[in-house]
């Protein structure tokens, strides 16, 4: 038997030899009285008498002698083999709809390059749950633990709502219903739904790469609108309170908050800082953020560098790390996150977490400096939709900007710019 190439086989099964259809869904009749007649009685010969036209529904056109208590036919997938003879697959319970679905699945399997004639066997279902779990296995160990847990939460929500659906049958209507269910039934925020959809897109991208589906059904999907007014940043009065040592004395909590507020560094990166990250001579800090894994160097203002020197003198036991000597994992992150939420509450700052310091840094910085590109570089953003532009700046322009920004923040507490001294 001739072995066909992939493209020849696809063309053969979809369009047939010489353009004649070679695969179709048809209603196959069981009783000879309902069938037509072919030349010389050959089942593959030329049709000379047409049979009864029906799809299994009994009517007055049914020939006499047909048992009424037995099905008179069934839906089948029929195809021509490589010798040009019609073959038929018919399974108990096949309806017109299920037969068409099986037919389309066969075509998809052929186009994906499955050459083992899937029409001769039942192909296993590839569900959304299977690919969601496959995606988690793929990223496990390659991203920070807290990031993995966040994506695992999203994957679990996807599995709960969409897990039983076959990947090949997922469409934009089902995805929109998923969003609605998460919003209304799970009472999640729009930002949370958008996060879940981002993970779903990655899961389906993997299915596309492995040719389980030809295109990602999330193409053209619009993210939900997020109410920007709910984002909380520190007020000027709250910034003054943080800078006031009579309210927040010098110590590890104050130092960590100052670093977070004046540099925008995330909590896990702050608690993981060690003294080797800080270059006192060149006014800079170098670190590898857990979220991105890319090394960044940020300039430090004279004020923040002075505070770091004071902290080092006051905390001689902190020889290596500035704040935490234990393992940097999810448990540690949650512990410090709760610690700062409770600290802010004691200071009368409700609905404030350590991450709000990063939002405050971004908002105040762009307000004072009026240069989104410098803010983008300092915050480590890599996408234009976050900071409306991404332009490389040299270190001197960043240093000048960070000094101007810090002086503005200090002026709220009565510090004299440049001198780093509080006005009497």
Secondary structure, 3 states (H helix, E strand, C coil): CCCCCHHHHHHHHHCCHHHCCCEEEEEEECCHHHCCEEHHHCCCCCEEECCCCCCCCCCCCCCCCCCCCCCCEEEEEEEECCCCCEEEEECCCCCHHHHHHHHHHHHHHHHCCCCCCHHHCCCCCCEHHHHHHHHHHHHCCCCCHHHHHHHHHHHHHHHHHHCCCEHHHCCHHHHHHHHHHHHHCCCCCHHHHHHHHHHHHHHHHHHHHCCCCCCCCCCCCCCCCCCHHHCCCCCHHHHHHHHCCCCCCCCHHHHHHHHHHHHCCCHHHHHCCEHHHEECCCCEEEEECCCCCCEEEEECCHHHHHHHHHHHHHCCCCCCECCCCCCCCHHHHHHHHHHHHHHHHHCCCCCCCCHHHHHHHHHHHHHHHCCHHHHHHHHCCCCHHHHCCCCCCCHHHHHHHHHHHHHHHHHCCCEECCCCEECC
